[in-house]
Amino acid sequence: MRKITLLLLLLVAGSAVYAQNDSREQKRKEKEAKRLQRISLFSEMEEGENMYEREFSIGGRLNTNGWSGFLELAYRKNRDKVRYFQLEFSEIKHPKQDKTSLLYSDGFGLTSSSYFYGKKNNFYPVNIGYGIRRLIGGKAYKQGVEIQGIYYGGISLGLLKPYVLDVLDSTYNQRRYIHYTPETADLFTDPGNIYGSGGFTRGWEYVTLVPGLHAKLGVRFDWARFNHVVSALEVGVNAAYYTKTIDIMVLEEDKKFFLNAYLGIQFGKRWNK
């Protein structure tokens, strides 16, 4: 009887151990299957076409008439279409502005300085806009390049800041900072009285705001190895029109319409909502 009881206990214990091992093996297989599925999904998302739903990036542009820095937030509508919003700060320079270097004595030794002769205002547009990127060529593998066509437009608020000079006012025989007005015109344009630029921080109290519109067309090349990363190069043309003439130089023609070509680069990340 004892032998039979012992045998039954061994059978029950063996069955429990076998069932436990079988359960562990099943869990291990399920865990491995989930891991392989995640790897497959990750590989599909990272090495195939980009299907992430959200994107944020920062970047900069070199324009034929200045420079720009921007922030961009994008939303994917479908495989071929991405909508995006952009906030941009830029400076438009006049093609005729040329920096003049000076070397003069300040009483303690020689001092060097520089300024833009005849420059009346700095012009800094702040642009907010909405655009569409349409797929031209997808990235089929990690080393590929995604190509998109771009059209974009929005509003522009131009900041027209007087350009300030450090000059010697012979009337009072002292140096002072001035910007261009009808009263200071002779002193402002006389190279013999100019010691240099007044610097970026001066003149902001006289800023005037000039509203306008802007638009651009371009092509974007995204070469990032993984789809969750943004590494893109953009080339195109940009146009802007303002409600009043923008006078950057004293002796040059003012204008309302600006057209330039640009080369931009941006970096960021993508994710799903």
C-alpha positions in Angstrom: 0.0 0.0 0.0 2.8 2.3 0.9 4.5 1.6 -2.4 1.3 2.4 -4.3 0.9 5.7 -2.4 4.5 6.7 -3.0 4.2 5.9 -6.7 1.0 8.0 -7.0 2.8 10.9 -5.2 5.7 10.6 -7.6 3.4 10.6 -10.6 1.5 13.7 -9.3 4.8 15.5 -8.6 6.2 14.6 -12.0 3.0 15.8 -13.7 3.2 19.1 -11.8 6.9 19.6 -12.7 6.2 18.8 -16.3 3.2 21.1 -16.5 5.2 23.9 -14.9 8.1 23.4 -17.3 5.6 23.3 -20.2 4.0 26.5 -19.0 7.4 28.2 -18.7 8.3 27.0 -22.2 5.1 28.4 -23.5 5.6 31.7 -21.8 9.2 31.8 -23.2 7.9 31.1 -26.7 5.2 33.8 -26.4 7.8 36.3 -25.1 10.2 35.5 -27.9 7.4 35.8 -30.5 6.5 39.3 -29.1 10.2 40.3 -29.2 10.5 39.2 -32.8 7.3 41.1 -33.7 8.6 44.3 -32.1 11.9 43.8 -34.0 10.0 43.3 -37.2 7.8 46.4 -36.6 10.8 48.5 -35.7 12.7 47.3 -38.8 9.7 48.1 -40.9 9.3 51.6 -39.5 13.1 52.3 -39.4 14.3 50.8 -42.6 11.3 51.1 -44.9 9.1 54.2 -45.7 8.6 56.8 -43.1 5.1 56.6 -41.6 5.6 58.4 -38.3 2.7 60.8 -37.5 4.5 63.7 -35.8 7.7 65.6 -36.4 9.6 68.5 -34.7 12.8 70.0 -36.0 14.9 73.2 -35.9 17.1 74.5 -38.7 18.7 77.4 -40.5 19.0 78.8 -44.0 21.5 80.7 -46.0 19.6 83.0 -48.3 20.9 84.9 -51.3 19.9 88.1 -49.4 20.5 87.1 -45.8 19.9 84.3 -43.3 17.1 82.5 -41.4 16.5 80.4 -38.3 13.3 78.4 -37.8 11.2 75.9 -35.8 9.0 73.4 -37.5 6.1 71.2 -36.3 4.7 68.6 -38.8 1.7 66.2 -39.0 1.5 63.3 -41.4 -1.8 63.1 -43.2 -1.1 60.0 -45.2 1.8 58.2 -46.9 2.3 61.0 -49.5 1.4 64.1 -47.7 2.7 66.0 -44.6 1.3 69.2 -43.3 3.6 71.5 -41.3 3.7 74.8 -39.4 6.8 77.0 -39.2 8.0 80.0 -37.2 11.0 81.8 -38.7 13.2 84.7 -37.8 15.5 86.1 -40.5 17.5 89.1 -41.7 17.3 90.6 -45.2 20.4 92.4 -46.3 20.8 94.8 -49.2 23.1 93.5 -52.0 24.9 96.9 -52.1 25.8 97.0 -48.4 29.5 96.7 -47.9 31.4 96.7 -44.6 34.0 99.5 -44.1 36.9 98.9 -41.7 38.5 101.6 -39.6 41.7 102.1 -37.7 41.9 105.1 -35.4 43.5 106.3 -32.2 41.4 106.5 -29.0 44.0 108.3 -26.9 45.5 105.0 -25.6 46.5 103.3 -28.8 45.1 102.2 -32.1 41.5 100.8 -32.2 39.8 99.0 -35.1 36.1 99.2 -35.9 33.8 98.6 -38.8 30.4 99.6 -40.1 28.2 99.6 -43.2 28.4 102.9 -45.0 25.0 104.3 -46.1 23.0 101.6 -44.3 19.8 103.2 -43.0 17.9 100.2 -41.4 18.3 96.6 -40.4 15.3 94.5 -41.6 14.3 91.4 -39.6 11.2 89.6 -40.8 9.3 87.2 -38.4 7.4 84.7 -40.5 4.6 82.3 -39.5 3.3 79.9 -42.1 1.6 76.7 -43.2 2.9 74.3 -45.8 2.5 71.0 -47.5 5.2 68.4 -48.3 4.4 65.9 -51.0 6.3 62.7 -51.5 8.3 62.5 -54.7 10.6 59.5 -53.9 10.4 57.3 -50.8 13.3 55.8 -48.9 13.1 52.0 -49.4 16.1 51.3 -47.2 18.2 52.9 -44.4 20.8 54.3 -46.7 18.2 55.8 -49.1 17.0 59.4 -49.4 13.4 60.6 -49.1 12.6 63.4 -51.5 9.6 65.7 -51.1 8.3 68.7 -52.9 7.3 71.8 -50.8 4.8 74.6 -51.2 4.3 77.0 -48.3 2.9 80.4 -47.4 2.0 82.6 -44.5 2.1 86.1 -42.9 5.2 88.1 -42.2 5.8 90.8 -39.6 8.9 92.9 -40.6 10.9 94.6 -37.9 12.5 97.7 -39.4 15.3 98.8 -36.9 17.3 101.9 -37.5 21.0 101.3 -38.1 23.0 103.2 -35.5 26.4 104.8 -36.0 29.0 106.0 -33.5 30.0 109.5 -34.8 31.9 112.6 -33.8 29.5 115.6 -33.7 31.7 118.6 -34.5 29.0 121.0 -33.3 29.5 119.8 -29.7 33.0 118.3 -30.3 31.9 115.0 -28.8 31.0 111.4 -29.9 27.4 110.2 -29.9 25.2 107.6 -31.3 22.8 108.5 -34.1 20.5 106.9 -36.6 19.4 108.4 -40.0 16.9 111.2 -39.9 16.6 114.4 -42.1 18.3 116.3 -39.2 21.3 113.8 -39.0 21.6 113.1 -42.7 24.8 115.1 -43.3 26.5 113.7 -40.2 25.3 110.1 -40.9 26.8 110.1 -44.4 30.1 111.8 -43.7 32.8 109.1 -43.5 35.2 111.6 -41.8 33.0 111.7 -38.7 32.2 108.0 -38.3 33.9 105.8 -35.7 31.9 102.6 -36.4 28.7 100.8 -35.8 26.6 101.4 -32.7 26.0 97.7 -32.3 23.1 95.3 -32.5 21.5 96.4 -29.2 21.0 100.0 -30.1 18.0 101.3 -32.1 15.3 98.9 -30.9 13.3 101.7 -29.3 12.7 103.1 -32.8 11.6 99.9 -34.4 8.6 100.1 -36.8 6.4 97.1 -37.8 5.7 96.3 -41.4 3.1 93.5 -42.2 3.4 91.4 -45.3 3.0 88.0 -46.9 5.5 85.4 -47.8 5.6 82.1 -49.8 8.1 79.5 -51.0 8.6 76.5 -53.3 11.3 74.0 -52.7 12.6 70.4 -52.6 13.5 68.6 -49.4 16.0 65.7 -49.1 15.9 63.6 -45.9 19.0 61.4 -45.6 18.6 60.3 -42.0 19.6 56.6 -41.5 16.5 56.0 -39.2 13.0 57.3 -39.8 12.5 58.5 -36.3 15.4 61.1 -36.9 15.1 64.2 -39.0 18.2 65.1 -41.0 17.2 67.1 -44.1 18.5 69.5 -46.7 16.2 71.9 -48.5 16.7 74.1 -51.6 14.2 76.4 -53.1 13.0 80.0 -53.7 11.3 82.4 -51.3 9.2 85.5 -52.0 7.8 88.2 -49.7 5.7 91.3 -50.2 5.3 94.1 -47.6 2.6 96.8 -47.3 5.2 99.6 -47.5 8.6 100.1 -49.0 11.5 98.8 -47.0 14.4 101.3 -47.0 17.6 99.5 -46.0 20.1 101.8 -47.7 20.2 105.6 -47.8 21.4 105.9 -51.4 19.6 102.9 -53.0 16.1 102.2 -54.3 13.6 101.1 -51.7 11.2 98.2 -52.5 8.3 96.2 -51.2 8.9 92.8 -53.0 11.8 90.5 -52.2 12.8 87.3 -54.0 15.6 85.0 -53.0 17.0 81.5 -53.4 17.9 79.5 -50.3 19.8 76.5 -49.0 18.6 75.1 -45.6 19.4 72.3 -43.2 17.3 71.0 -40.3 17.5 68.3 -37.6 14.9 66.9 -35.3 12.9 63.8 -34.3 9.6 61.9 -35.2 7.1 60.0 -33.1 3.6 58.6 -33.1 0.8 60.3 -31.1 
